[in-house]
Amino acid sequence: MHAYRHFPILDPLLPIGLLPPGWPRSRAREVCVAVYDGLLQPAQDHVRAVVSRFAEEPHLDIRAHTIAGMSAGIGHG
């Protein structure tokens, strides 16, 4: 995940047709989505467990967001 965060700095953001063959933009995004979204449930469970130790009432409305949800603006605002 940390390495992926540096990729946007290296990526010239050119259209795919102008990039060299094998440019890893799509594959890097696929890996990031798989890792990030794959950790969604364990991360959400952990945060809920920590909050429940300190809160008087459970905060079951705590939800993690997927990359697709964040891209669509779901959960922001």
mmCIF file of the N, C-alpha and C atoms, coordinates in Angstrom:
data_MODEL
# 
_entry.id   MODEL 
# 
loop_
_atom_site.group_PDB 
_atom_site.id 
_atom_site.type_symbol 
_atom_site.label_atom_id 
_atom_site.label_alt_id 
_atom_site.label_comp_id 
_atom_site.label_asym_id 
_atom_site.label_entity_id 
_atom_site.label_seq_id 
_atom_site.pdbx_PDB_ins_code 
_atom_site.Cartn_x 
_atom_site.Cartn_y 
_atom_site.Cartn_z 
_atom_site.occupancy 
_atom_site.B_iso_or_equiv 
_atom_site.pdbx_formal_charge 
_atom_site.auth_seq_id 
_atom_site.auth_comp_id 
_atom_site.auth_asym_id 
_atom_site.auth_atom_id 
_atom_site.pdbx_PDB_model_num 
ATOM 1   N N  . MET A 1 1  ? 0.833   -1.189 0.000   1.00 0.00 ? 1  MET A N  1 
ATOM 2   C CA . MET A 1 1  ? 0.000   0.000  0.000   1.00 0.00 ? 1  MET A CA 1 
ATOM 3   C C  . MET A 1 1  ? 0.874   1.247  0.000   1.00 0.00 ? 1  MET A C  1 
ATOM 4   N N  . HIS A 1 2  ? 1.924   1.223  0.825   1.00 0.00 ? 2  HIS A N  1 
ATOM 5   C CA . HIS A 1 2  ? 2.812   2.381  0.895   1.00 0.00 ? 2  HIS A CA 1 
ATOM 6   C C  . HIS A 1 2  ? 3.462   2.640  -0.463  1.00 0.00 ? 2  HIS A C  1 
ATOM 7   N N  . ALA A 1 3  ? 3.927   1.569  -1.108  1.00 0.00 ? 3  ALA A N  1 
ATOM 8   C CA . ALA A 1 3  ? 4.552   1.726  -2.424  1.00 0.00 ? 3  ALA A CA 1 
ATOM 9   C C  . ALA A 1 3  ? 3.543   2.266  -3.440  1.00 0.00 ? 3  ALA A C  1 
ATOM 10  N N  . TYR A 1 4  ? 2.288   1.810  -3.356  1.00 0.00 ? 4  TYR A N  1 
ATOM 11  C CA . TYR A 1 4  ? 1.263   2.276  -4.289  1.00 0.00 ? 4  TYR A CA 1 
ATOM 12  C C  . TYR A 1 4  ? 1.040   3.777  -4.153  1.00 0.00 ? 4  TYR A C  1 
ATOM 13  N N  . ARG A 1 5  ? 1.142   4.280  -2.935  1.00 0.00 ? 5  ARG A N  1 
ATOM 14  C CA . ARG A 1 5  ? 0.917   5.721  -2.731  1.00 0.00 ? 5  ARG A CA 1 
ATOM 15  C C  . ARG A 1 5  ? 1.931   6.578  -3.484  1.00 0.00 ? 5  ARG A C  1 
ATOM 16  N N  . HIS A 1 6  ? 3.096   6.016  -3.766  1.00 0.00 ? 6  HIS A N  1 
ATOM 17  C CA . HIS A 1 6  ? 4.110   6.760  -4.511  1.00 0.00 ? 6  HIS A CA 1 
ATOM 18  C C  . HIS A 1 6  ? 3.897   6.677  -6.021  1.00 0.00 ? 6  HIS A C  1 
ATOM 19  N N  . PHE A 1 7  ? 3.115   5.708  -6.460  1.00 0.00 ? 7  PHE A N  1 
ATOM 20  C CA . PHE A 1 7  ? 2.921   5.518  -7.886  1.00 0.00 ? 7  PHE A CA 1 
ATOM 21  C C  . PHE A 1 7  ? 2.323   6.742  -8.576  1.00 0.00 ? 7  PHE A C  1 
ATOM 22  N N  . PRO A 1 8  ? 1.323   7.424  -7.998  1.00 0.00 ? 8  PRO A N  1 
ATOM 23  C CA . PRO A 1 8  ? 0.787   8.602  -8.688  1.00 0.00 ? 8  PRO A CA 1 
ATOM 24  C C  . PRO A 1 8  ? 1.841   9.678  -8.955  1.00 0.00 ? 8  PRO A C  1 
ATOM 25  N N  . ILE A 1 9  ? 2.853   9.745  -8.133  1.00 0.00 ? 9  ILE A N  1 
ATOM 26  C CA . ILE A 1 9  ? 3.920   10.724 -8.360  1.00 0.00 ? 9  ILE A CA 1 
ATOM 27  C C  . ILE A 1 9  ? 4.734   10.330 -9.587  1.00 0.00 ? 9  ILE A C  1 
ATOM 28  N N  . LEU A 1 10 ? 4.907   9.025  -9.790  1.00 0.00 ? 10 LEU A N  1 
ATOM 29  C CA . LEU A 1 10 ? 5.695   8.525  -10.914 1.00 0.00 ? 10 LEU A CA 1 
ATOM 30  C C  . LEU A 1 10 ? 4.887   8.445  -12.210 1.00 0.00 ? 10 LEU A C  1 
ATOM 31  N N  . ASP A 1 11 ? 3.594   8.298  -12.088 1.00 0.00 ? 11 ASP A N  1 
ATOM 32  C CA . ASP A 1 11 ? 2.732   8.141  -13.258 1.00 0.00 ? 11 ASP A CA 1 
ATOM 33  C C  . ASP A 1 11 ? 2.518   9.503  -13.914 1.00 0.00 ? 11 ASP A C  1 
ATOM 34  N N  . PRO A 1 12 ? 2.841   9.637  -15.210 1.00 0.00 ? 12 PRO A N  1 
ATOM 35  C CA . PRO A 1 12 ? 2.671   10.930 -15.878 1.00 0.00 ? 12 PRO A CA 1 
ATOM 36  C C  . PRO A 1 12 ? 1.216   11.271 -16.200 1.00 0.00 ? 12 PRO A C  1 
ATOM 37  N N  . LEU A 1 13 ? 0.278   10.359 -15.897 1.00 0.00 ? 13 LEU A N  1 
ATOM 38  C CA . LEU A 1 13 ? -1.153  10.572 -16.132 1.00 0.00 ? 13 LEU A CA 1 
ATOM 39  C C  . LEU A 1 13 ? -1.493  10.811 -17.607 1.00 0.00 ? 13 LEU A C  1 
ATOM 40  N N  . LEU A 1 14 ? -0.713  10.213 -18.471 1.00 0.00 ? 14 LEU A N  1 
ATOM 41  C CA . LEU A 1 14 ? -1.004  10.293 -19.894 1.00 0.00 ? 14 LEU A CA 1 
ATOM 42  C C  . LEU A 1 14 ? -2.087  9.288  -20.254 1.00 0.00 ? 14 LEU A C  1 
ATOM 43  N N  . PRO A 1 15 ? -2.793  9.499  -21.356 1.00 0.00 ? 15 PRO A N  1 
ATOM 44  C CA . PRO A 1 15 ? -3.737  8.476  -21.817 1.00 0.00 ? 15 PRO A CA 1 
ATOM 45  C C  . PRO A 1 15 ? -2.989  7.156  -22.047 1.00 0.00 ? 15 PRO A C  1 
ATOM 46  N N  . ILE A 1 16 ? -3.674  6.049  -21.821 1.00 0.00 ? 16 ILE A N  1 
ATOM 47  C CA . ILE A 1 16 ? -3.055  4.718  -21.934 1.00 0.00 ? 16 ILE A CA 1 
ATOM 48  C C  . ILE A 1 16 ? -2.344  4.533  -23.270 1.00 0.00 ? 16 ILE A C  1 
ATOM 49  N N  . GLY A 1 17 ? -2.933  5.029  -24.355 1.00 0.00 ? 17 GLY A N  1 
ATOM 50  C CA . GLY A 1 17 ? -2.344  4.873  -25.688 1.00 0.00 ? 17 GLY A CA 1 
ATOM 51  C C  . GLY A 1 17 ? -0.998  5.558  -25.845 1.00 0.00 ? 17 GLY A C  1 
ATOM 52  N N  . LEU A 1 18 ? -0.678  6.513  -24.994 1.00 0.00 ? 18 LEU A N  1 
ATOM 53  C CA . LEU A 1 18 ? 0.589   7.234  -25.090 1.00 0.00 ? 18 LEU A CA 1 
ATOM 54  C C  . LEU A 1 18 ? 1.658   6.681  -24.144 1.00 0.00 ? 18 LEU A C  1 
ATOM 55  N N  . LEU A 1 19 ? 1.286   5.730  -23.314 1.00 0.00 ? 19 LEU A N  1 
ATOM 56  C CA . LEU A 1 19 ? 2.240   5.161  -22.359 1.00 0.00 ? 19 LEU A CA 1 
ATOM 57  C C  . LEU A 1 19 ? 3.032   4.033  -23.006 1.00 0.00 ? 19 LEU A C  1 
ATOM 58  N N  . PRO A 1 20 ? 4.226   3.765  -22.498 1.00 0.00 ? 20 PRO A N  1 
ATOM 59  C CA . PRO A 1 20 ? 5.009   2.658  -23.051 1.00 0.00 ? 20 PRO A CA 1 
ATOM 60  C C  . PRO A 1 20 ? 4.306   1.321  -22.814 1.00 0.00 ? 20 PRO A C  1 
ATOM 61  N N  . PRO A 1 21 ? 4.564   0.342  -23.667 1.00 0.00 ? 21 PRO A N  1 
ATOM 62  C CA . PRO A 1 21 ? 3.964   -0.978 -23.468 1.00 0.00 ? 21 PRO A CA 1 
ATOM 63  C C  . PRO A 1 21 ? 4.307   -1.526 -22.080 1.00 0.00 ? 21 PRO A C  1 
ATOM 64  N N  . GLY A 1 22 ? 3.326   -2.115 -21.439 1.00 0.00 ? 22 GLY A N  1 
ATOM 65  C CA . GLY A 1 22 ? 3.564   -2.704 -20.124 1.00 0.00 ? 22 GLY A CA 1 
ATOM 66  C C  . GLY A 1 22 ? 3.542   -1.728 -18.968 1.00 0.00 ? 22 GLY A C  1 
ATOM 67  N N  . TRP A 1 23 ? 3.133   -0.463 -19.222 1.00 0.00 ? 23 TRP A N  1 
ATOM 68  C CA . TRP A 1 23 ? 3.084   0.513  -18.122 1.00 0.00 ? 23 TRP A CA 1 
ATOM 69  C C  . TRP A 1 23 ? 2.171   -0.035 -17.033 1.00 0.00 ? 23 TRP A C  1 
ATOM 70  N N  . PRO A 1 24 ? 2.601   -0.047 -15.770 1.00 0.00 ? 24 PRO A N  1 
ATOM 71  C CA . PRO A 1 24 ? 1.879   -0.777 -14.722 1.00 0.00 ? 24 PRO A CA 1 
ATOM 72  C C  . PRO A 1 24 ? 0.695   -0.054 -14.075 1.00 0.00 ? 24 PRO A C  1 
ATOM 73  N N  . ARG A 1 25 ? 0.174   0.996  -14.655 1.00 0.00 ? 25 ARG A N  1 
ATOM 74  C CA . ARG A 1 25 ? -0.913  1.740  -14.011 1.00 0.00 ? 25 ARG A CA 1 
ATOM 75  C C  . ARG A 1 25 ? -2.103  0.845  -13.669 1.00 0.00 ? 25 ARG A C  1 
ATOM 76  N N  . SER A 1 26 ? -2.612  0.117  -14.634 1.00 0.00 ? 26 SER A N  1 
ATOM 77  C CA . SER A 1 26 ? -3.797  -0.713 -14.387 1.00 0.00 ? 26 SER A CA 1 
ATOM 78  C C  . SER A 1 26 ? -3.521  -1.799 -13.364 1.00 0.00 ? 26 SER A C  1 
ATOM 79  N N  . ARG A 1 27 ? -2.384  -2.463 -13.493 1.00 0.00 ? 27 ARG A N  1 
ATOM 80  C CA . ARG A 1 27 ? -2.052  -3.537 -12.553 1.00 0.00 ? 27 ARG A CA 1 
ATOM 81  C C  . ARG A 1 27 ? -1.830  -2.982 -11.145 1.00 0.00 ? 27 ARG A C  1 
ATOM 82  N N  . ALA A 1 28 ? -1.192  -1.831 -11.033 1.00 0.00 ? 28 ALA A N  1 
ATOM 83  C CA . ALA A 1 28 ? -0.974  -1.219 -9.719  1.00 0.00 ? 28 ALA A CA 1 
ATOM 84  C C  . ALA A 1 28 ? -2.309  -0.889 -9.066  1.00 0.00 ? 28 ALA A C  1 
ATOM 85  N N  . ARG A 1 29 ? -3.245  -0.385 -9.839  1.00 0.00 ? 29 ARG A N  1 
ATOM 86  C CA . ARG A 1 29 ? -4.561  -0.073 -9.284  1.00 0.00 ? 29 ARG A CA 1 
ATOM 87  C C  . ARG A 1 29 ? -5.293  -1.343 -8.864  1.00 0.00 ? 29 ARG A C  1 
ATOM 88  N N  . GLU A 1 30 ? -5.215  -2.384 -9.682  1.00 0.00 ? 30 GLU A N  1 
ATOM 89  C CA . GLU A 1 30 ? -5.866  -3.654 -9.336  1.00 0.00 ? 30 GLU A CA 1 
ATOM 90  C C  . GLU A 1 30 ? -5.334  -4.204 -8.010  1.00 0.00 ? 30 GLU A C  1 
ATOM 91  N N  . VAL A 1 31 ? -4.021  -4.161 -7.845  1.00 0.00 ? 31 VAL A N  1 
ATOM 92  C CA . VAL A 1 31 ? -3.412  -4.659 -6.610  1.00 0.00 ? 31 VAL A CA 1 
ATOM 93  C C  . VAL A 1 31 ? -3.848  -3.804 -5.419  1.00 0.00 ? 31 VAL A C  1 
ATOM 94  N N  . CYS A 1 32 ? -3.840  -2.497 -5.584  1.00 0.00 ? 32 CYS A N  1 
ATOM 95  C CA . CYS A 1 32 ? -4.251  -1.602 -4.505  1.00 0.00 ? 32 CYS A CA 1 
ATOM 96  C C  . CYS A 1 32 ? -5.688  -1.863 -4.088  1.00 0.00 ? 32 CYS A C  1 
ATOM 97  N N  . VAL A 1 33 ? -6.576  -1.989 -5.063  1.00 0.00 ? 33 VAL A N  1 
ATOM 98  C CA . VAL A 1 33 ? -7.989  -2.234 -4.758  1.00 0.00 ? 33 VAL A CA 1 
ATOM 99  C C  . VAL A 1 33 ? -8.142  -3.564 -4.033  1.00 0.00 ? 33 VAL A C  1 
ATOM 100 N N  . ALA A 1 34 ? -7.452  -4.594 -4.493  1.00 0.00 ? 34 ALA A N  1 
ATOM 101 C CA . ALA A 1 34 ? -7.553  -5.915 -3.862  1.00 0.00 ? 34 ALA A CA 1 
ATOM 102 C C  . ALA A 1 34 ? -7.080  -5.873 -2.412  1.00 0.00 ? 34 ALA A C  1 
ATOM 103 N N  . VAL A 1 35 ? -5.961  -5.203 -2.165  1.00 0.00 ? 35 VAL A N  1 
ATOM 104 C CA . VAL A 1 35 ? -5.429  -5.130 -0.799  1.00 0.00 ? 35 VAL A CA 1 
ATOM 105 C C  . VAL A 1 35 ? -6.316  -4.247 0.074   1.00 0.00 ? 35 VAL A C  1 
ATOM 106 N N  . TYR A 1 36 ? -6.611  -3.054 -0.393  1.00 0.00 ? 36 TYR A N  1 
ATOM 107 C CA . TYR A 1 36 ? -7.398  -2.105 0.394   1.00 0.00 ? 36 TYR A CA 1 
ATOM 108 C C  . TYR A 1 36 ? -8.780  -2.665 0.724   1.00 0.00 ? 36 TYR A C  1 
ATOM 109 N N  . ASP A 1 37 ? -9.488  -3.110 -0.307  1.00 0.00 ? 37 ASP A N  1 
ATOM 110 C CA . ASP A 1 37 ? -10.836 -3.632 -0.097  1.00 0.00 ? 37 ASP A CA 1 
ATOM 111 C C  . ASP A 1 37 ? -10.801 -4.972 0.644   1.00 0.00 ? 37 ASP A C  1 
ATOM 112 N N  . GLY A 1 38 ? -9.735  -5.741 0.450   1.00 0.00 ? 38 GLY A N  1 
ATOM 113 C CA . GLY A 1 38 ? -9.601  -7.012 1.151   1.00 0.00 ? 38 GLY A CA 1 
ATOM 114 C C  . GLY A 1 38 ? -9.412  -6.843 2.648   1.00 0.00 ? 38 GLY A C  1 
ATOM 115 N N  . LEU A 1 39 ? -8.875  -5.719 3.062   1.00 0.00 ? 39 LEU A N  1 
ATOM 116 C CA . LEU A 1 39 ? -8.674  -5.439 4.486   1.00 0.00 ? 39 LEU A CA 1 
ATOM 117 C C  . LEU A 1 39 ? -9.854  -4.705 5.111   1.00 0.00 ? 39 LEU A C  1 
ATOM 118 N N  . LEU A 1 40 ? -10.874 -4.414 4.315   1.00 0.00 ? 40 LEU A N  1 
ATOM 119 C CA . LEU A 1 40 ? -12.019 -3.645 4.798   1.00 0.00 ? 40 LEU A CA 1 
ATOM 120 C C  . LEU A 1 40 ? -12.656 -4.270 6.033   1.00 0.00 ? 40 LEU A C  1 
ATOM 121 N N  . GLN A 1 41 ? -13.044 -5.521 5.962   1.00 0.00 ? 41 GLN A N  1 
ATOM 122 C CA . GLN A 1 41 ? -13.756 -6.145 7.076   1.00 0.00 ? 41 GLN A CA 1 
ATOM 123 C C  . GLN A 1 41 ? -12.894 -6.252 8.334   1.00 0.00 ? 41 GLN A C  1 
ATOM 124 N N  . PRO A 1 42 ? -11.639 -6.736 8.240   1.00 0.00 ? 42 PRO A N  1 
ATOM 125 C CA . PRO A 1 42 ? -10.819 -6.782 9.453   1.00 0.00 ? 42 PRO A CA 1 
ATOM 126 C C  . PRO A 1 42 ? -10.576 -5.393 10.058  1.00 0.00 ? 42 PRO A C  1 
ATOM 127 N N  . ALA A 1 43 ? -10.382 -4.392 9.225   1.00 0.00 ? 43 ALA A N  1 
ATOM 128 C CA . ALA A 1 43 ? -10.157 -3.037 9.732   1.00 0.00 ? 43 ALA A CA 1 
ATOM 129 C C  . ALA A 1 43 ? -11.416 -2.508 10.416  1.00 0.00 ? 43 ALA A C  1 
ATOM 130 N N  . GLN A 1 44 ? -12.546 -2.706 9.785   1.00 0.00 ? 44 GLN A N  1 
ATOM 131 C CA . GLN A 1 44 ? -13.808 -2.255 10.361  1.00 0.00 ? 44 GLN A CA 1 
ATOM 132 C C  . GLN A 1 44 ? -14.067 -2.947 11.698  1.00 0.00 ? 44 GLN A C  1 
ATOM 133 N N  . ASP A 1 45 ? -13.836 -4.250 11.759  1.00 0.00 ? 45 ASP A N  1 
ATOM 134 C CA . ASP A 1 45 ? -14.029 -5.000 13.004  1.00 0.00 ? 45 ASP A CA 1 
ATOM 135 C C  . ASP A 1 45 ? -13.105 -4.491 14.107  1.00 0.00 ? 45 ASP A C  1 
ATOM 136 N N  . HIS A 1 46 ? -11.867 -4.195 13.743  1.00 0.00 ? 46 HIS A N  1 
ATOM 137 C CA . HIS A 1 46 ? -10.897 -3.701 14.733  1.00 0.00 ? 46 HIS A CA 1 
ATOM 138 C C  . HIS A 1 46 ? -11.334 -2.348 15.295  1.00 0.00 ? 46 HIS A C  1 
ATOM 139 N N  . VAL A 1 47 ? -11.716 -1.438 14.414  1.00 0.00 ? 47 VAL A N  1 
ATOM 140 C CA . VAL A 1 47 ? -12.134 -0.113 14.865  1.00 0.00 ? 47 VAL A CA 1 
ATOM 141 C C  . VAL A 1 47 ? -13.366 -0.225 15.760  1.00 0.00 ? 47 VAL A C  1 
ATOM 142 N N  . ARG A 1 48 ? -14.326 -1.040 15.365  1.00 0.00 ? 48 ARG A N  1 
ATOM 143 C CA . ARG A 1 48 ? -15.517 -1.222 16.200  1.00 0.00 ? 48 ARG A CA 1 
ATOM 144 C C  . ARG A 1 48 ? -15.146 -1.793 17.577  1.00 0.00 ? 48 ARG A C  1 
ATOM 145 N N  . ALA A 1 49 ? -14.209 -2.751 17.608  1.00 0.00 ? 49 ALA A N  1 
ATOM 146 C CA . ALA A 1 49 ? -13.797 -3.350 18.884  1.00 0.00 ? 49 ALA A CA 1 
ATOM 147 C C  . ALA A 1 49 ? -13.130 -2.309 19.780  1.00 0.00 ? 49 ALA A C  1 
ATOM 148 N N  . VAL A 1 50 ? -12.278 -1.475 19.214  1.00 0.00 ? 50 VAL A N  1 
ATOM 149 C CA . VAL A 1 50 ? -11.598 -0.436 20.003  1.00 0.00 ? 50 VAL A CA 1 
ATOM 150 C C  . VAL A 1 50 ? -12.613 0.578  20.512  1.00 0.00 ? 50 VAL A C  1 
ATOM 151 N N  . VAL A 1 51 ? -13.505 1.027  19.655  1.00 0.00 ? 51 VAL A N  1 
ATOM 152 C CA . VAL A 1 51 ? -14.509 2.009  20.061  1.00 0.00 ? 51 VAL A CA 1 
ATOM 153 C C  . VAL A 1 51 ? -15.399 1.437  21.152  1.00 0.00 ? 51 VAL A C  1 
ATOM 154 N N  . SER A 1 52 ? -15.768 0.174  21.046  1.00 0.00 ? 52 SER A N  1 
ATOM 155 C CA . SER A 1 52 ? -16.676 -0.412 22.034  1.00 0.00 ? 52 SER A CA 1 
ATOM 156 C C  . SER A 1 52 ? -16.048 -0.479 23.424  1.00 0.00 ? 52 SER A C  1 
ATOM 157 N N  . ARG A 1 53 ? -14.731 -0.484 23.504  1.00 0.00 ? 53 ARG A N  1 
ATOM 158 C CA . ARG A 1 53 ? -14.074 -0.479 24.814  1.00 0.00 ? 53 ARG A CA 1 
ATOM 159 C C  . ARG A 1 53 ? -14.188 0.870  25.507  1.00 0.00 ? 53 ARG A C  1 
ATOM 160 N N  . PHE A 1 54 ? -14.378 1.934  24.757  1.00 0.00 ? 54 PHE A N  1 
ATOM 161 C CA . PHE A 1 54 ? -14.365 3.279  25.321  1.00 0.00 ? 54 PHE A CA 1 
ATOM 162 C C  . PHE A 1 54 ? -15.697 4.009  25.238  1.00 0.00 ? 54 PHE A C  1 
ATOM 163 N N  . ALA A 1 55 ? -16.616 3.503  24.439  1.00 0.00 ? 55 ALA A N  1 
ATOM 164 C CA . ALA A 1 55 ? -17.905 4.173  24.265  1.00 0.00 ? 55 ALA A CA 1 
ATOM 165 C C  . ALA A 1 55 ? -18.959 3.500  25.138  1.00 0.00 ? 55 ALA A C  1 
ATOM 166 N N  . GLU A 1 56 ? -19.879 4.307  25.625  1.00 0.00 ? 56 GLU A N  1 
ATOM 167 C CA . GLU A 1 56 ? -20.954 3.764  26.452  1.00 0.00 ? 56 GLU A CA 1 
ATOM 168 C C  . GLU A 1 56 ? -21.979 3.015  25.618  1.00 0.00 ? 56 GLU A C  1 
ATOM 169 N N  . GLU A 1 57 ? -22.202 3.453  24.417  1.00 0.00 ? 57 GLU A N  1 
ATOM 170 C CA . GLU A 1 57 ? -23.135 2.738  23.545  1.00 0.00 ? 57 GLU A CA 1 
ATOM 171 C C  . GLU A 1 57 ? -22.382 2.312  22.286  1.00 0.00 ? 57 GLU A C  1 
ATOM 172 N N  . PRO A 1 58 ? -22.725 1.172  21.736  1.00 0.00 ? 58 PRO A N  1 
ATOM 173 C CA . PRO A 1 58 ? -21.989 0.689  20.562  1.00 0.00 ? 58 PRO A CA 1 
ATOM 174 C C  . PRO A 1 58 ? -22.182 1.605  19.355  1.00 0.00 ? 58 PRO A C  1 
ATOM 175 N N  . HIS A 1 59 ? -21.156 1.731  18.588  1.00 0.00 ? 59 HIS A N  1 
ATOM 176 C CA . HIS A 1 59 ? -21.192 2.547  17.369  1.00 0.00 ? 59 HIS A CA 1 
ATOM 177 C C  . HIS A 1 59 ? -21.176 1.614  16.168  1.00 0.00 ? 59 HIS A C  1 
ATOM 178 N N  . LEU A 1 60 ? -22.272 0.917  15.986  1.00 0.00 ? 60 LEU A N  1 
ATOM 179 C CA . LEU A 1 60 ? -22.342 -0.048 14.896  1.00 0.00 ? 60 LEU A CA 1 
ATOM 180 C C  . LEU A 1 60 ? -22.451 0.611  13.535  1.00 0.00 ? 60 LEU A C  1 
ATOM 181 N N  . ASP A 1 61 ? -22.666 1.931  13.515  1.00 0.00 ? 61 ASP A N  1 
ATOM 182 C CA . ASP A 1 61 ? -22.749 2.624  12.235  1.00 0.00 ? 61 ASP A CA 1 
ATOM 183 C C  . ASP A 1 61 ? -21.367 2.962  11.673  1.00 0.00 ? 61 ASP A C  1 
ATOM 184 N N  . ILE A 1 62 ? -20.307 2.577  12.384  1.00 0.00 ? 62 ILE A N  1 
ATOM 185 C CA . ILE A 1 62 ? -18.948 2.779  11.871  1.00 0.00 ? 62 ILE A CA 1 
ATOM 186 C C  . ILE A 1 62 ? -18.752 1.824  10.701  1.00 0.00 ? 62 ILE A C  1 
ATOM 187 N N  . ARG A 1 63 ? -18.418 2.387  9.546   1.00 0.00 ? 63 ARG A N  1 
ATOM 188 C CA . ARG A 1 63 ? -18.233 1.568  8.352   1.00 0.00 ? 63 ARG A CA 1 
ATOM 189 C C  . ARG A 1 63 ? -16.975 1.983  7.620   1.00 0.00 ? 63 ARG A C  1 
ATOM 190 N N  . ALA A 1 64 ? -16.254 1.007  7.142   1.00 0.00 ? 64 ALA A N  1 
ATOM 191 C CA . ALA A 1 64 ? -15.115 1.273  6.264   1.00 0.00 ? 64 ALA A CA 1 
ATOM 192 C C  . ALA A 1 64 ? -15.665 1.495  4.855   1.00 0.00 ? 64 ALA A C  1 
ATOM 193 N N  . HIS A 1 65 ? -14.883 2.101  4.015   1.00 0.00 ? 65 HIS A N  1 
ATOM 194 C CA . HIS A 1 65 ? -15.312 2.394  2.656   1.00 0.00 ? 65 HIS A CA 1 
ATOM 195 C C  . HIS A 1 65 ? -14.432 1.668  1.658   1.00 0.00 ? 65 HIS A C  1 
ATOM 196 N N  . THR A 1 66 ? -15.018 1.244  0.573   1.00 0.00 ? 66 THR A N  1 
ATOM 197 C CA . THR A 1 66 ? -14.259 0.633  -0.511  1.00 0.00 ? 66 THR A CA 1 
ATOM 198 C C  . THR A 1 66 ? -13.667 1.736  -1.386  1.00 0.00 ? 66 THR A C  1 
ATOM 199 N N  . ILE A 1 67 ? -12.712 1.371  -2.200  1.00 0.00 ? 67 ILE A N  1 
ATOM 200 C CA . ILE A 1 67 ? -12.143 2.354  -3.127  1.00 0.00 ? 67 ILE A CA 1 
ATOM 201 C C  . ILE A 1 67 ? -13.224 2.822  -4.104  1.00 0.00 ? 67 ILE A C  1 
ATOM 202 N N  . ALA A 1 68 ? -14.059 1.913  -4.577  1.00 0.00 ? 68 ALA A N  1 
ATOM 203 C CA . ALA A 1 68 ? -15.137 2.321  -5.495  1.00 0.00 ? 68 ALA A CA 1 
ATOM 204 C C  . ALA A 1 68 ? -16.080 3.298  -4.812  1.00 0.00 ? 68 ALA A C  1 
ATOM 205 N N  . GLY A 1 69 ? -16.402 3.052  -3.551  1.00 0.00 ? 69 GLY A N  1 
ATOM 206 C CA . GLY A 1 69 ? -17.275 3.963  -2.816  1.00 0.00 ? 69 GLY A CA 1 
ATOM 207 C C  . GLY A 1 69 ? -16.653 5.329  -2.637  1.00 0.00 ? 69 GLY A C  1 
ATOM 208 N N  . MET A 1 70 ? -15.365 5.347  -2.312  1.00 0.00 ? 70 MET A N  1 
ATOM 209 C CA . MET A 1 70 ? -14.685 6.630  -2.135  1.00 0.00 ? 70 MET A CA 1 
ATOM 210 C C  . MET A 1 70 ? -14.616 7.378  -3.467  1.00 0.00 ? 70 MET A C  1 
ATOM 211 N N  . SER A 1 71 ? -14.355 6.661  -4.555  1.00 0.00 ? 71 SER A N  1 
ATOM 212 C CA . SER A 1 71 ? -14.288 7.302  -5.877  1.00 0.00 ? 71 SER A CA 1 
ATOM 213 C C  . SER A 1 71 ? -15.633 7.904  -6.264  1.00 0.00 ? 71 SER A C  1 
ATOM 214 N N  . ALA A 1 72 ? -16.712 7.266  -5.814  1.00 0.00 ? 72 ALA A N  1 
ATOM 215 C CA . ALA A 1 72 ? -18.049 7.752  -6.129  1.00 0.00 ? 72 ALA A CA 1 
ATOM 216 C C  . ALA A 1 72 ? -18.534 8.818  -5.128  1.00 0.00 ? 72 ALA A C  1 
ATOM 217 N N  . GLY A 1 73 ? -17.722 9.070  -4.094  1.00 0.00 ? 73 GLY A N  1 
ATOM 218 C CA . GLY A 1 73 ? -18.100 10.069 -3.099  1.00 0.00 ? 73 GLY A CA 1 
ATOM 219 C C  . GLY A 1 73 ? -19.023 9.536  -2.032  1.00 0.00 ? 73 GLY A C  1 
ATOM 220 N N  . ILE A 1 74 ? -19.180 8.211  -1.931  1.00 0.00 ? 74 ILE A N  1 
ATOM 221 C CA . ILE A 1 74 ? -20.049 7.617  -0.925  1.00 0.00 ? 74 ILE A CA 1 
ATOM 222 C C  . ILE A 1 74 ? -19.379 7.743  0.435   1.00 0.00 ? 74 ILE A C  1 
ATOM 223 N N  . GLY A 1 75 ? -20.151 8.230  1.405   1.00 0.00 ? 75 GLY A N  1 
ATOM 224 C CA . GLY A 1 75 ? -19.629 8.344  2.765   1.00 0.00 ? 75 GLY A CA 1 
ATOM 225 C C  . GLY A 1 75 ? -18.943 9.663  3.050   1.00 0.00 ? 75 GLY A C  1 
ATOM 226 N N  . HIS A 1 76 ? -18.867 10.534 2.084   1.00 0.00 ? 76 HIS A N  1 
ATOM 227 C CA . HIS A 1 76 ? -18.236 11.845 2.298   1.00 0.00 ? 76 HIS A CA 1 
ATOM 228 C C  . HIS A 1 76 ? -19.328 12.885 2.423   1.00 0.00 ? 76 HIS A C  1 
ATOM 229 N N  . GLY A 1 77 ? -19.041 13.869 3.265   1.00 0.00 ? 77 GLY A N  1 
ATOM 230 C CA . GLY A 1 77 ? -20.004 14.973 3.315   1.00 0.00 ? 77 GLY A CA 1 
ATOM 231 C C  . GLY A 1 77 ? -20.525 15.244 4.646   1.00 0.00 ? 77 GLY A C  1 
# 
